[in-house]
Amino acid sequence: MVGRRRLGRRFGWLWAAYAVSAYGSGLGFGALPLIAVLVLHSGPAEVSALSAVGPAVGALIAVPLAPWVEFRRKRTVVITMDLIRFAVMATIPVAYAFGRLGFVQLLVISVVVAAAKIAFNAAGGAYLKALVRPDDLLVANARFESTNWSSIAVGPPLGGAAIGLFGPVTTVVADALSYLLSALGITAIGGGREEAPRPTGTSPVRAGALLDGWRHIMGDPCLRALYLNNMLVSGLIMATEPLLAVLLLRQLEFPPWQYGLAFAAPCIGGLIGSRLSHRVVARYGRHWVFRTVGTLRAIWLIGLAFVRPGVVGLVTVMVVELAIIINMSLYTPVLATYRLERTPKHLVARTLSAWSIGQQASIATFTALGGLLADVTSPRTALTIAGLLILATPLLLPRRDQTTPQHEPELAA
């Protein structure tokens, strides 16, 4: 089984640090939109702007950061990004305690966290590639994916209960502390033999270097197709989060704990999908995963348009989310592994940055459009349109099998 593969002490520390941060983020799932709704009494347009402007501006900031990340020690970068996120998130409970919390502050925090997340993921992916053997990449990515979904399964119900007992910023405190603990865990890995990469040729901060990641993605037919598909799927799925927050919490009057449960319980499917990814690739191949599973993750979103009050509505959300999550958690580690294998070492950070920036820009765009549409019509109408649009995204998936790497990962014992 995948869980029996030993990847070494250093990976163990990295995984533990990731788990702490993931569980903290699980507790704070949707914290900023939730605070905007419950504390600042924001409407659909403001809540969607909070979820859109932050990722959009953060993505712009991350563009010049990509070459900087590429030519720095990756462990140092991930620690720095964790500490930055801890510092900015910690300002929320302080401002709330003094009655100074405002919408602009939430926007600024959203921007900083988004930029730091992109830099963290870029450096983290490059660090992982250097830390484990190529044959272990799929196993490692599956473990991260499994941890991510288990944290969402546990975190939101506990977070909802904590908000009910201790107030709306409680989960933000836990999220902030998790970044600090993650930084300490990565510090415990030790520097090892990691050296700061040296740029070849011209300066790494030249204008052209900012686009090297996109050049690599767009020059590879399969990566290009996967990239465009991923941007649309991620954008449309994530655009529904603030719409659902308004629909469930305000219009249908779901209590916060039910709102958390609606997203937490289906995350059990993430454990299933991520643990199956290695076996499914071994049996059917990556192209089958990209085409079939990539299609299956897109067909369920329309179900959110039929949410109703009470138990029936709660079950509807849970069933739709479960179907999406099983397929996403199987698909994502396969995509992450393939992307690392197709990218030269000297381009990993810039490629991952380009990937994240495109995804964040798409999320921001669709979230903003969804909020405007919901303001003009209704959250339910905006959910319906998002569900219909995503049905066309499988057309962008690779049609021919170009996914066989030079060295297929071995099956875990």
CORHU-V643481 format. One record per pair of residues at least 12 apart in sequence whose C-alpha atoms are under 10 Angstrom apart, sorted by the first residue. I is the first residue (numbers start at 1). GAP is how many residues later the second one is. If there is no record, write none. Layout:
{{I,GAP} {I,GAP}}
//
This chain:
{{1,138} {1,274} {1,275} {1,277} {1,278} {1,410} {1,411} {1,412} {2,134} {2,136} {2,137} {2,138} {2,140} {2,141} {2,272} {2,273} {2,274} {2,275} {2,276} {2,277} {2,409} {2,410} {2,411} {3,136} {3,137} {3,139} {3,140} {3,272} {3,409} {3,410} {4,135} {4,408} {4,409} {5,131} {5,134} {5,135} {5,406} {5,407} {5,408} {6,130} {6,133} {6,134} {6,406} {6,407} {7,124} {7,125} {7,126} {7,129} {7,130} {7,132} {7,133} {8,123} {8,124} {9,180} {10,121} {10,122} {10,176} {10,178} {10,179} {10,180} {10,182} {11,117} {11,120} {11,121} {11,129} {11,175} {11,178} {12,173} {12,174} {12,177} {13,169} {13,171} {13,172} {13,173} {13,174} {13,175} {13,176} {13,177} {14,61} {14,110} {14,113} {14,114} {14,117} {14,130} {14,168} {14,169} {14,171} {14,172} {14,173} {14,174} {14,175} {15,125} {15,128} {15,129} {15,132} {15,167} {15,170} {15,171} {16,128} {16,131} {16,165} {16,166} {16,169} {16,170} {17,161} {17,162} {17,163} {17,164} {17,165} {17,166} {17,167} {17,168} {17,169} {17,170} {17,171} {17,172} {18,106} {18,126} {18,129} {18,130} {18,160} {18,161} {18,163} {18,164} {18,165} {18,167} {18,168} {19,124} {19,125} {19,127} {19,128} {19,129} {19,131} {19,132} {19,159} {19,163} {20,127} {20,131} {20,155} {20,157} {20,158} {20,159} {20,160} {20,161} {20,162} {20,163} {20,165} {21,61} {21,127} {21,130} {21,153} {21,154} {21,155} {21,156} {21,157} {21,158} {21,159} {21,160} {21,161} {21,162} {22,122} {22,125} {22,126} {22,127} {22,128} {22,129} {22,130} {22,133} {22,153} {22,156} {22,157} {22,160} {23,124} {23,125} {23,126} {23,127} {23,128} {23,129} {23,130} {23,131} {23,132} {23,133} {23,151} {23,152} {23,155} {24,127} {24,128} {24,131} {24,132} {24,135} {24,147} {24,148} {24,149} {24,150} {24,151} {24,152} {24,153} {24,154} {24,155} {24,157} {24,158} {25,123} {25,126} {25,127} {25,130} {25,131} {25,134} {25,146} {25,147} {25,149} {25,150} {25,151} {25,152} {25,153} {25,154} {26,122} {26,123} {26,124} {26,125} {26,126} {26,127} {26,128} {26,129} {26,130} {26,131} {26,132} {26,133} {26,145} {26,148} {26,149} {26,234} {26,238} {27,124} {27,125} {27,126} {27,127} {27,128} {27,129} {27,130} {27,131} {27,132} {27,133} {27,134} {27,135} {27,136} {27,143} {27,144} {27,145} {27,146} {27,147} {27,148} {27,151} {27,233} {28,124} {28,127} {28,128} {28,130} {28,131} {28,132} {28,135} {28,141} {28,142} {28,143} {28,144} {28,145} {28,146} {28,147} {28,148} {29,122} {29,123} {29,126} {29,127} {29,128} {29,130} {29,131} {29,142} {29,143} {29,146} {29,231} {29,234} {29,235} {30,21} {30,126} {30,129} {30,141} {30,142} {30,211} {30,212} {30,215} {30,230} {31,125} {31,128} {31,129} {31,132} {31,137} {31,138} {31,139} {31,140} {31,141} {31,144} {32,15} {32,18} {32,19} {32,60} {32,71} {32,74} {32,75} {32,77} {32,78} {32,136} {32,137} {32,140} {32,210} {33,13} {33,14} {33,15} {33,16} {33,17} {33,18} {33,73} {33,208} {33,209} {33,212} {33,213} {34,13} {34,134} {34,135} {34,208} {34,211} {34,212} {34,215} {34,222} {35,12} {35,57} {35,66} {35,68} {35,71} {35,133} {35,134} {35,137} {36,14} {36,66} {36,67} {36,70} {36,132} {37,205} {37,208} {37,209} {37,212} {37,213} {38,130} {38,211} {38,212} {38,218} {39,57} {39,62} {39,63} {39,64} {39,128} {39,129} {39,130} {40,61} {40,62} {40,63} {41,209} {42,61} {42,204} {43,203} {43,207} {43,328} {43,331} {43,332} {44,198} {44,199} {44,200} {44,201} {44,202} {44,203} {44,324} {44,326} {44,327} {44,328} {44,329} {44,330} {44,331} {44,332} {44,334} {44,335} {45,197} {45,198} {45,322} {45,323} {45,324} {45,325} {45,326} {45,327} {45,328} {45,329} {45,330} {45,331} {46,57} {46,196} {46,322} {46,325} {46,326} {46,329} {47,56} {47,194} {47,195} {47,196} {47,198} {47,199} {47,320} {47,321} {47,324} {48,191} {48,192} {48,193} {48,194} {48,195} {48,197} {48,198} {48,316} {48,318} {48,319} {48,320} {48,321} {48,322} {48,323} {48,324} {48,326} {48,327} {49,58} {49,193} {49,315} {49,316} {49,318} {49,319} {49,320} {49,321} {49,322} {49,323} {50,53} {50,54} {50,56} {50,57} {50,58} {50,59} {50,60} {50,61} {50,192} {50,314} {50,317} {50,318} {51,55} {51,56} {51,59} {51,60} {51,187} {51,188} {51,190} {51,191} {51,312} {51,313} {51,314} {51,316} {51,317} {51,320} {52,55} {52,58} {52,59} {52,186} {52,187} {52,190} {52,308} {52,309} {52,310} {52,311} {52,312} {52,313} {52,314} {52,315} {52,316} {52,317} {52,318} {52,319} {53,54} {53,55} {53,57} {53,58} {53,61} {53,308} {53,310} {53,311} {53,312} {53,314} {53,315} {54,52} {54,53} {54,54} {54,55} {54,56} {54,57} {54,58} {54,59} {54,60} {54,61} {54,306} {54,307} {54,310} {55,52} {55,55} {55,56} {55,57} {55,58} {55,59} {55,60} {55,62} {55,63} {55,302} {55,304} {55,305} {55,306} {55,307} {55,308} {55,309} {55,310} {55,312} {56,54} {56,55} {56,58} {56,59} {56,301} {56,302} {56,303} {56,304} {56,305} {56,306} {56,307} {56,308} {56,309} {56,312} {57,50} {57,51} {57,53} {57,54} {57,55} {57,57} {57,58} {57,300} {57,303} {57,304} {57,307} {58,50} {58,51} {58,52} {58,53} {58,54} {58,55} {58,56} {58,57} {58,58} {58,59} {58,60} {58,299} {58,302} {58,303} {58,306} {59,52} {59,53} {59,55} {59,56} {59,57} {59,58} {59,59} {59,60} {59,294} {59,295} {59,297} {59,298} {59,299} {59,300} {59,301} {59,302} {59,305} {60,51} {60,54} {60,55} {60,297} {60,298} {60,300} {60,301} {61,50} {61,51} {61,53} {61,54} {61,55} {61,57} {61,58} {61,296} {62,50} {62,52} {62,53} {62,54} {62,55} {62,56} {62,57} {62,148} {62,291} {62,292} {62,294} {62,295} {63,52} {63,55} {63,56} {63,146} {63,147} {63,148} {63,287} {63,290} {63,291} {63,294} {64,141} {64,142} {64,143} {64,145} {64,146} {64,147} {64,286} {64,289} {65,50} {65,51} {65,53} {65,54} {65,140} {65,145} {65,284} {65,285} {65,288} {66,52} {66,53} {66,56} {66,57} {66,138} {66,139} {66,143} {66,144} {66,145} {66,146} {66,147} {66,281} {66,282} {66,283} {66,284} {66,285} {66,286} {66,287} {66,288} {66,291} {67,132} {67,136} {67,137} {67,138} {67,139} {67,140} {67,142} {67,143} {67,144} {67,145} {67,146} {67,280} {67,282} {67,283} {67,286} {68,51} {68,136} {68,137} {68,141} {68,142} {68,281} {68,282} {69,50} {69,51} {69,53} {69,54} {69,57} {69,127} {69,128} {69,279} {69,280} {69,281} {69,284} {70,49} {70,52} {70,53} {70,56} {70,126} {70,127} {70,128} {70,129} {70,134} {70,275} {70,276} {70,277} {70,278} {70,279} {70,280} {70,281} {70,283} {71,52} {71,124} {71,125} {71,126} {71,127} {71,128} {71,133} {71,134} {71,275} {71,276} {71,278} {71,279} {72,51} {72,122} {72,123} {72,124} {72,125} {72,126} {72,277} {73,50} {73,53} {73,54} {73,118} {73,121} {73,122} {73,123} {73,124} {74,45} {74,46} {74,48} {74,49} {74,50} {74,51} {74,52} {74,53} {74,54} {74,56} {74,117} {74,120} {74,121} {74,122} {74,123} {74,275} {75,45} {75,48} {75,49} {75,51} {75,52} {75,53} {75,108} {75,111} {75,112} {75,114} {75,115} {75,116} {75,117} {75,119} {76,47} {76,107} {76,110} {76,111} {76,115} {76,120} {77,39} {77,42} {77,43} {77,44} {77,45} {77,46} {77,47} {77,50} {78,38} {78,39} {78,41} {78,42} {78,43} {78,44} {78,45} {78,46} {78,49} {78,104} {78,105} {78,108} {78,109} {79,41} {79,44} {79,45} {79,100} {79,101} {79,103} {79,104} {79,105} {79,106} {79,107} {79,108} {80,36} {80,39} {80,40} {80,103} {81,31} {81,32} {81,34} {81,35} {81,36} {81,37} {81,38} {81,39} {81,40} {81,42} {81,98} {81,102} {82,31} {82,34} {82,35} {82,38} {82,94} {82,95} {82,96} {82,97} {82,98} {82,99} {82,100} {82,101} {82,102} {82,104} {83,33} {83,93} {83,94} {83,96} {83,97} {83,98} {83,99} {83,100} {83,101} {84,28} {84,29} {84,32} {84,33} {84,92} {84,95} {84,96} {85,24} {85,25} {85,27} {85,28} {85,29} {85,30} {85,31} {85,32} {85,90} {85,91} {85,92} {85,93} {85,94} {85,95} {86,27} {86,86} {86,87} {86,88} {86,89} {86,90} {86,91} {86,92} {86,93} {86,94} {86,95} {86,96} {86,97} {87,22} {87,89} {87,90} {87,92} {87,93} {88,17} {88,18} {88,20} {88,21} {88,22} {88,24} {88,25} {88,88} {89,17} {89,20} {89,21} {89,23} {89,24} {89,83} {89,84} {89,85} {89,86} {89,87} {89,88} {89,90} {90,19} {90,82} {90,83} {90,84} {90,85} {90,86} {90,87} {91,14} {91,15} {91,18} {91,81} {91,82} {91,85} {92,13} {92,14} {92,17} {92,77} {92,78} {92,80} {92,81} {92,84} {93,75} {93,76} {93,77} {93,78} {93,79} {93,80} {93,83} {94,75} {94,79} {96,72} {96,73} {97,72} {114,242} {114,243} {114,246} {115,238} {115,241} {115,242} {115,245} {117,236} {117,239} {118,231} {118,234} {118,235} {118,236} {118,237} {118,238} {118,239} {118,242} {119,230} {119,231} {119,233} {119,234} {119,237} {119,238} {120,229} {120,233} {121,228} {121,231} {121,232} {121,235} {122,226} {122,227} {122,228} {122,229} {122,230} {122,231} {122,232} {122,233} {122,234} {123,225} {123,226} {123,227} {123,229} {123,230} {124,225} {124,228} {125,16} {125,211} {125,212} {125,215} {125,223} {125,224} {125,227} {125,228} {126,214} {126,219} {126,220} {126,221} {126,222} {126,223} {126,224} {126,225} {126,226} {127,67} {127,221} {127,222} {128,12} {128,13} {128,212} {129,208} {129,211} {129,212} {129,216} {129,219} {130,64} {130,215} {131,61} {131,63} {133,276} {134,203} {134,206} {134,207} {134,273} {134,274} {134,275} {134,276} {135,202} {135,272} {135,273} {135,274} {135,275} {135,276} {135,277} {136,201} {136,273} {136,274} {136,275} {136,276} {137,196} {137,197} {137,199} {137,200} {137,201} {137,203} {137,204} {137,272} {138,136} {138,139} {138,140} {138,143} {138,195} {138,196} {138,197} {138,198} {138,199} {138,200} {138,202} {138,270} {138,271} {138,272} {138,273} {139,135} {139,136} {139,138} {139,139} {139,194} {139,195} {139,198} {139,270} {139,271} {139,272} {139,273} {140,193} {140,197} {141,133} {141,136} {141,191} {141,192} {141,193} {141,194} {141,195} {141,196} {142,129} {142,131} {142,132} {142,133} {142,134} {142,135} {142,136} {142,187} {142,188} {142,189} {142,190} {142,191} {142,192} {142,194} {142,195} {143,128} {143,131} {143,132} {143,190} {144,130} {144,189} {145,125} {145,126} {145,128} {145,129} {145,130} {145,183} {145,184} {145,185} {145,186} {145,187} {145,188} {146,121} {146,122} {146,123} {146,124} {146,125} {146,126} {146,127} {146,128} {146,129} {146,183} {146,184} {146,187} {147,123} {147,124} {147,127} {148,119} {148,122} {148,123} {148,126} {148,181} {149,115} {149,116} {149,117} {149,118} {149,119} {149,120} {149,121} {149,122} {149,123} {149,124} {149,125} {149,176} {149,177} {149,180} {150,114} {150,115} {150,116} {150,117} {150,118} {150,119} {150,120} {150,121} {151,113} {151,116} {151,117} {151,119} {152,108} {152,109} {152,111} {152,112} {152,113} {152,114} {152,115} {152,116} {152,118} {153,107} {153,108} {153,109} {153,110} {153,111} {153,112} {153,113} {153,114} {153,115} {153,116} {153,117} {153,118} {154,106} {154,107} {154,110} {154,111} {154,113} {154,114} {155,16} {155,105} {155,106} {155,108} {155,109} {156,15} {156,100} {156,101} {156,102} {156,103} {156,104} {156,105} {156,106} {156,107} {156,108} {156,109} {157,99} {157,100} {157,101} {157,102} {157,103} {157,104} {157,105} {157,106} {157,107} {157,108} {158,13} {158,99} {158,102} {158,103} {158,106} {159,12} {159,13} {159,15} {159,97} {159,98} {159,101} {159,102} {160,95} {160,96} {160,97} {160,98} {160,99} {160,100} {160,101} {161,95} {161,96} {161,97} {161,99} {162,94} {162,95} {163,93} {163,94} {164,91} {164,92} {164,93} {197,148} {197,149} {198,148} {199,147} {200,146} {209,138} {209,141} {210,140} {210,143} {210,144} {211,139} {211,140} {211,143} {212,135} {212,138} {212,139} {212,142} {213,130} {213,134} {213,135} {213,136} {213,137} {213,138} {213,139} {213,140} {213,141} {213,142} {214,13} {214,136} {214,137} {214,138} {214,139} {214,140} {214,141} {214,144} {215,136} {215,139} {216,126} {216,127} {216,128} {216,131} {216,132} {216,134} {216,135} {216,138} {217,122} {217,125} {217,126} {217,134} {217,135} {217,137} {217,138} {220,122} {220,123} {220,182} {221,177} {221,179} {221,181} {222,65} {222,117} {222,120} {222,175} {222,176} {222,177} {222,178} {222,179} {222,180} {222,181} {223,112} {223,115} {223,116} {223,119} {223,120} {223,174} {223,175} {223,179} {223,180} {224,172} {224,173} {224,174} {225,170} {225,171} {225,172} {225,173} {225,174} {226,64} {226,65} {226,68} {226,109} {226,113} {226,168} {226,170} {226,171} {226,172} {227,108} {227,112} {227,127} {227,128} {227,129} {227,131} {227,132} {227,169} {227,170} {228,127} {228,130} {228,131} {228,134} {228,165} {228,168} {228,169} {229,65} {229,130} {229,161} {229,163} {229,164} {229,165} {229,166} {229,167} {229,168} {229,169} {230,64} {230,102} {230,105} {230,125} {230,128} {230,129} {230,132} {230,163} {230,164} {230,166} {230,167} {231,124} {231,125} {231,126} {231,127} {231,128} {231,129} {231,130} {231,131} {231,132} {231,162} {232,126} {232,127} {232,130} {232,131} {232,134} {232,157} {232,158} {232,160} {232,161} {232,162} {232,164} {233,61} {233,64} {233,65} {233,126} {233,129} {233,130} {233,153} {233,156} {233,157} {233,158} {233,159} {233,160} {233,161} {234,64} {234,125} {234,126} {234,128} {234,129} {234,132} {234,156} {235,123} {235,124} {235,125} {235,126} {235,127} {235,128} {235,129} {235,130} {235,131} {235,132} {235,151} {235,155} {236,62} {236,65} {236,126} {236,127} {236,128} {236,129} {236,130} {236,131} {236,134} {236,147} {236,149} {236,150} {236,151} {236,152} {236,153} {236,154} {236,157} {237,60} {237,61} {237,64} {237,87} {237,126} {237,129} {237,130} {237,146} {237,149} {237,150} {237,153} {238,122} {238,124} {238,125} {238,126} {238,128} {238,129} {238,148} {239,123} {239,124} {239,125} {239,126} {239,127} {239,128} {239,129} {239,130} {239,131} {239,132} {239,143} {239,144} {239,147} {240,61} {240,64} {240,123} {240,126} {240,127} {240,130} {240,131} {240,139} {240,140} {240,142} {240,143} {240,144} {240,146} {240,147} {241,126} {241,142} {242,125} {242,126} {242,128} {242,129} {242,137} {243,124} {243,127} {243,128} {243,131} {243,135} {243,136} {243,137} {243,138} {243,139} {243,140} {244,15} {244,60} {244,61} {244,63} {244,73} {244,135} {244,136} {244,139} {245,14} {245,134} {246,128} {246,132} {246,133} {246,134} {247,60} {247,61} {247,62} {247,131} {247,132} {247,133} {247,136} {248,14} {248,59} {248,60} {248,61} {248,65} {248,66} {248,69} {248,131} {251,58} {251,128} {252,55} {252,56} {252,57} {252,58} {252,61} {253,56} {253,57} {254,55} {254,56} {254,59} {254,60} {258,52} {258,53} {258,56} {259,55} {259,58} {261,53} {261,56} {261,57} {262,51} {262,52} {262,53} {262,54} {262,55} {262,56} {262,57} {262,58} {262,59} {262,60} {263,51} {263,54} {263,55} {263,56} {263,57} {263,58} {263,59} {263,62} {264,54} {264,57} {264,58} {265,53} {265,54} {265,56} {265,57} {266,51} {266,52} {266,53} {266,54} {266,55} {266,56} {266,57} {266,58} {266,59} {266,60} {267,51} {267,54} {267,55} {267,56} {267,57} {267,58} {267,59} {267,62} {268,54} {268,57} {268,58} {269,52} {269,53} {269,54} {269,55} {269,56} {269,57} {269,58} {269,59} {269,60} {269,61} {270,52} {270,53} {270,54} {270,55} {270,56} {270,57} {270,58} {270,59} {270,60} {271,54} {271,55} {271,58} {271,59} {272,53} {272,54} {272,55} {272,57} {272,58} {273,52} {273,53} {273,54} {273,55} {273,56} {273,57} {273,58} {273,59} {273,60} {274,51} {274,52} {274,53} {274,54} {274,55} {274,56} {274,57} {274,58} {274,59} {274,60} {275,54} {275,55} {275,58} {276,50} {276,53} {276,54} {276,55} {277,12} {277,50} {277,52} {277,53} {277,54} {277,55} {277,56} {277,57} {278,52} {278,55} {278,56} {278,131} {278,132} {278,133} {278,134} {279,132} {279,133} {280,50} {280,51} {280,54} {281,49} {281,50} {281,53} {281,127} {281,128} {281,130} {282,126} {282,127} {282,128} {282,129} {285,116} {285,118} {285,119} {285,123} {286,45} {286,48} {286,49} {286,52} {286,115} {286,116} {286,117} {286,118} {286,119} {287,47} {287,110} {287,111} {287,112} {287,113} {287,114} {287,115} {287,116} {287,117} {288,113} {288,115} {289,38} {289,41} {289,42} {289,43} {289,45} {289,46} {290,40} {290,41} {290,42} {290,44} {290,45} {290,104} {290,107} {290,108} {290,109} {290,111} {290,113} {291,40} {291,103} {291,104} {291,105} {291,106} {291,107} {291,108} {291,109} {291,110} {292,35} {292,39} {292,102} {292,105} {293,31} {293,33} {293,34} {293,35} {293,36} {293,37} {293,38} {293,39} {293,101} {294,33} {294,34} {294,36} {294,37} {294,38} {294,99} {294,100} {294,103} {295,32} {295,95} {295,96} {295,97} {295,98} {295,99} {295,100} {295,101} {295,102} {296,27} {296,28} {296,30} {296,31} {296,32} {296,35} {296,95} {296,98} {297,24} {297,26} {297,27} {297,28} {297,29} {297,30} {297,31} {297,32} {297,33} {297,34} {297,93} {297,94} {297,97} {298,25} {298,26} {298,29} {298,30} {298,89} {298,90} {298,91} {298,92} {298,93} {298,94} {298,95} {298,96} {299,21} {299,24} {299,25} {299,88} {299,89} {299,90} {299,91} {299,92} {299,93} {299,94} {299,95} {300,19} {300,20} {300,21} {300,22} {300,23} {300,24} {300,87} {300,88} {300,90} {300,91} {301,16} {301,19} {301,20} {301,22} {301,23} {301,82} {301,83} {301,84} {301,85} {301,86} {301,87} {301,88} {301,89} {301,90} {302,18} {302,81} {302,82} {302,83} {302,84} {302,85} {302,86} {302,87} {302,88} {302,89} {303,13} {303,14} {303,16} {303,17} {303,18} {303,80} {303,81} {303,84} {304,12} {304,13} {304,14} {304,15} {304,16} {304,17} {304,76} {304,79} {304,80} {304,82} {304,83} {305,12} {305,74} {305,75} {305,76} {305,77} {305,78} {305,79} {305,80} {305,81} {305,82} {306,74} {306,77} {306,78} {307,73} {335,68} {336,16} {337,72} {338,65} {338,66} {338,67} {339,12} {339,13} {339,16} {339,64} {340,12} {341,64} {341,65} {341,66} {341,67} {342,61} {342,62} {342,63} {342,64} {366,20} {369,13} {370,12} {370,13} {370,15} {370,16} {373,12}}
//
